[in-house]
Amino acid sequence: MAALTFTLKATPPERLDLSALVLERLTGLDADAIKALVVGTSRDGLTVGDLFDVSGDDPADIRLSGDERLDNIGRGLKGGRITVEGDAGIYLGRAMKAGLIAVSGSVRGPYAGTAMTGGTIRIAGDAADAVGGAVPGAMHGQAGGLITVAGHVGAYAGDRMRRGVLVVEGYVGDAAGARMVGGTILARTLGTRAGAGMKRGTLIAKTVADLEPTFVPTGTYAMPFLTILRKWVESEVPGAGALVPSNPMRYRGDMAALGKGEVIVG
């Protein structure tokens, strides 16, 4: 079987909802049925066939031409692989449970990986705000799985994060891990107000712009679990193991919340 490939005919005239283009919803559909799926978000009712050239027949291996107007790629994904050649829009991998999403460009819209409980998202470029963060009104953001970003990410990464791991090889914007209740965020640099309002969870970085005064320093000492984490991160993201510091300073907080979180700074 050949990869099921969707090649854009031209720049989309509107934002597209690609939540239907996942393994479990495409299995058993022939080419005509796939082309008839509605992906437009306006009253025009644009279909896959209107916007994409479609080839291949393996829904477990989906390949997409990228564009910042392509939203909900991999939403609810339960298995298989989605490869995006270029950029992606909002809600990448929202509520995904398993499988892999790989983006060769950047994610231009917010909330990548929100509510995901499993699987892996790999972003070769940058990502916008709230990677792994909660959408307004939601009780949690990322709740499992792994997100890796080779570039930089915006503000509120991991907002209300519950479980899982977020690895950012570059800079993370302000309020990373805000209202966090679990999980791990590892980055080269964290911006201001890192961990504001966090109850539990772990933030790890080489440097942090500043911390709220409600974080308490607990000292500098060796932490054996960091050695294990470094090896695991290196196996998942070659070169990123160096982000895990040795003999770092540990801060406990946010004491204005439950106070069982930690910020570890190299």
PyMOL commands that set and color helices and strands:
alter all, ss='L'
color gray80, all
select helices_A, chain A and resi 23-26+31-35+48-51+224-236+240-243
alter helices_A, ss='H'
color red, helices_A
select strands_A, chain A and resi 3-8+16-17+52-55+58-65+70-71+78-85+98-103+120-123+143-149+163-172+181-190+200-208+216-220+249-253+261-265
alter strands_A, ss='S'
color yellow, strands_A
deselect
rebuild
show_as cartoon
